[in-house]
Amino acid sequence: MKSRLLLICATSAVMACSPEFESVDESRADIIVDGSSTVYPIMVQAARLYATANPETQVAVNFSGTTGGFRRFCDGEIQISAASREINAEEVAICVGNNVPYQRFDLGTDAIALVTHPRNEWLSSLTLDELEQMWAVASEGQVNNWQSVNASWPDAPLNLYGRGQDSGTYDYFTTQVTGEVRRSRMDYVASEDEEFLAAEIAADPNAFGFFGLGAYHRHWDTLRLVALDAGNGPAYPSLQSALDGSYQPLTRPLFLYVRSDALGVEGTEPTPATQFLGHLFSNIGSWMHFTGYLPLPEQTYQANVQRLSE
């Protein structure tokens, strides 16, 4: 029977499954990838390209947020965890306790986009202090108006949207903006689904939100990008500003964590995960920028391929 690449797609998938792909239960997959919804489009594209040359391999790709992915990964449920932050000490301890050794591979670079409704033409940039005032724990129930953040801004409701608490994007954003990981006001519309957030912001004239730059690139025609002034003048998130360091502190790395047992041992036949990842790292430099993220230097991907061979 002809085999297929099988993708498990979320209800509001970041990339729609094309007709030749069939959603199945993960129990039928050779490789399961879960985790960051920021990294999700990259892994979907990697799986699609791999299917062309390897139709016999079944790969399931899903997103439950970086934290949700690590939870499944350290429980031994999945072979590959896509992450928009590094694994933390608590998660490391769970992996050790469950005897789940792993390896980390650098995947790419992302910038967190700050976005508003397309008709919001008065907000071209904001400072890091203003961003902190919007999202601080103490602002919950208190800072609900644009004018309460900056007197020159309109007297209008401030409606906030952002990634959920299982998201590595949320972890990174709060660390850089409020100064403490996973600490922010909670009276905002939260979701792990960037497509949902993009649609909600595009429908709300008083909206302000954050998510990965790739999500903005997919919806540039229905959202408005806001520049961040962290002390050196306003800068927009872009592949170039992520590369030259001018969009700080909201530029961050992306990773793949892979269970060691899924990679096999030297001297044996390559495992499905080893072959899939080898194909990904051998080709990603030529197409990753189309997903809205910044590829790493080719030497990094070559080093990843070398590690896989060992």
N, C-alpha and C positions, 0 to 999 in steps of 0.2 A: 504494500500500500504506500502511495506517495506520502512522504513526510512533509511537514510544513514548519515554518517558524511561527511560533504561537505567542502572541502578545496579550497580556491581560491589561485592558485599558480601563481607566477610571471613567465614571459616568460623564464627567466634563473633561475629557482628556485634553492635555496640552497639545498633543498632536493626534488628530483623528486617525484611527486605524484604517489603512487602505483595504479595499475589498478582498485582496488575496490573503490577508491575515485573519486568523480565526481565534477568538478568545476562548480559552479553556481553563479548567481548574489547574492550579499550580502543581498539583500532584502528577500531572502528565508532562511537566517541563523538565528538560535536562539541566537548565540553569534558571535560577530565580534571582532577579534584581529588584530591590525595593529601596525606599528611602526618600531622599530629597526630591521634591517636585521641581526645584530649580534644575537639578541634574537630569530629571526625567526626559526632557526632549532630546538631550544628547544621547542617552542610552537607547531611546526608541530609534533614533536615526542609526546608531551603531548596530542595533539588532536587525533593522531593515536591510542595511548594506551587507551584513554578514549572511543573511538569508539567501542572497543572490548566489553566493558561491557555496553555501552549506545548507541546502534546503532540508537536510535530514536532521538538523539540530533544532530543538525546540527550546525557545527562550521566553520566559515570562518577565515582563517589565511592568512595574507598578510604582505608585508613590504613596507613602503614608507619612511623609515628613522625615527629616534626618533623624530626629529622636525616635520616631516610630520605627524607622528602618534599623537603627542600632538595637532597639529592643528585640526585634525579630532575629537580627544577626547574632546577637550574643546568646539567644536561646537556641541557636543552631538551626533555625527554620529556613534561612536563605543563604546562598553562597556569596552574593555580592551586595554590599550596602553602599548606596550612593549617598554622599554627604556634602553639605555646604558648610561644614565646620569640622574641626578635629574631634575625635572621640574623647569624651571626658573621663575623669578618674573613676566616677561611679560606674560608667559603662565598661571601662577596662576591667574593673573588679568583677563585674557580672560575667564577662567573657572568660576571665581566668577561672572563676568558680565553676563555670559550665564546661571548662576544658575546650574552649574555642580559640585556638591560636589563629592569628591573621597577619596579613601584610597590607600596608597602605601604599596606594599608588596615586601620585599627583595627576590630576586630570586636566585642569584648566583654571581660568580666572574669571570672576564675575564681579559686577558692580551692582549695588542695591539702588534701584530706581525710586525716586520720589515723584509721585504723579498726582495730578488733579483732573477735574472735569475739563473738557476741551474749551468750554466757554469762560473758564477762569483765566482772563488775560492780564489781571493785575498782579498776580504772583509769578514773578520770573525767577526769583531766587529767595533763599532764606538762610539764616545763619545756623550754626550748630547749636547756639544757645536757644534760638527760637524753636528748633526741632526738639530739643530737650524739654522745653516748657510744654510743648504739645503732648509729649509722651510720658512725662514724669509721673511717678506713682501719686505724688501729691496733687497732680492736676485732675485726677479722676473726680468727676462731679463738680469741678471748680472752673476749669478752663474749657468752656463749651462754645466759645465765640471767637471768630477770627480776630476781632478787634482787641480781645483780652490778651492776645499774644503780641500784637504789634498795633499801636494806635493808628497807624496809617492804613491798616487793612479794614475791610468793610465790617459793618455791624451785621454779621450774618452767622448762622450756626456753623460750628466746626464739626464736621462728621468724619470720623477717622476709620480707616480700613487698613488691615495688615495681615501678615501671616500668623497662623495659629501657634499655640505653645508647643506643638510637636515639631516645629520647623526649625532647622538650623539657621534659616534667614532671620527668624525672630530672635534666636539666641545671639547671633552676631550683631543684629541691629540694636538690641537692648544693651549689650556690652559696650558698644561704641557711643550710643546716644544717651542712655540714662546712667551709664557707669557701672551697671550690675547686671549680670546675665539673668535673663528671664524675669526681670523686674521692670514693669511698666504699668501705666493705667490699664485697666481691663474693660473699660466701657467703650470698646471699639468693635467693629465688625471683623471677626477673625475667621480665617479659613486656610486650609492647606492647599486649596484649589485656586491657582492664580487666574484661571479663566473666569471663575466666579467673581473674584475680586475685581478684575478688569471690567467686567460687565456692570457690576454695582457702582463702581466709581464713574464709569461713563454715563450712568443714568442719574447721578446725584450732583447737581451744580455746586453743592457745598462740600464736596468730598476732598479728602486728602489721604493718600495711602502710600504703602511701600511694598515692593517685592523685587524679585530678580530682574535684571536688565533684559534678559531674554523675553520675559513676559511683556515688557513694554514694546520691544521690537515687533512682537506679534500683533500688537494693538496700537501702533503709533498713530493710526488714523482716527482713533476714538478717545485717546487720552492726551494729556498735555504734560510734558516732562518739565520738572523744576530743578534748577541748578542749586547746588549747595556751596555756601561760603564758609569754609572752616578756618578762615583767617588769612587766606592768600587770594581772595577774590572769588567770585562765583565760578563754578566748574560744573559742567554737565557730565553725567555718566556716559561713557563711550568706550569702545575698545581701545582707542588711543589714550584716553585719560586714565584708564586702568593700567595701561602699559607704562605710561610715563610717570605715574604716581601723583597726578594732579587732582584726582578725585579721591580724596581721603577724608575721613577714615572709613568710607563705605565701599571699599574695594576688598574683595576677599577671595581666598583660594577654594577650589572644588576638589574633592577626593573620591576615590573608590577604595573601599575596604573589602578584602577578599579573604575568605576562610582558607587557611593553609591546606587543609585536607582536600579542598576543591582544586588545588593546583597540582596535586600529586607529588611525586618525588623524582629526582633526577635519575635518568637511566630507564624510566618507564615510558609508556606511550603517553603523549600529551592528553590531558583531560579535556572535556568539552569547554570548561571555563578557561583553561589555558589557551586553547585555540581561539575562543571568542575574544579574549582580551588581547591576544597577540594581533589579531586582525584589527581590533579597535585602535591600538596604539601605533600600528604600522600605517594607518590611513587617516587618523583623526586630524592631523595637521592640515590636511587639504580641504576639509569640509566643516570643521567646528565653527569657524567664524560665521557660517550661514545660519547657525542656531542662535546667534546673538551673543556668544561668549568668546573669550579670548583664548586661543590655543597657546600652549607653552612652547618654549624652544624645542626644536626637533630633537636636540640631544637628550632632552628629558624623556621623550617618548621612546627613543632608541634604548635608553637605559632601562626603561620599563620592560621593553621586549627582552632585553638581555636577562633581566631578573627572572622573567617568566621561564626562560630557557634553562635556568639554573634551579 
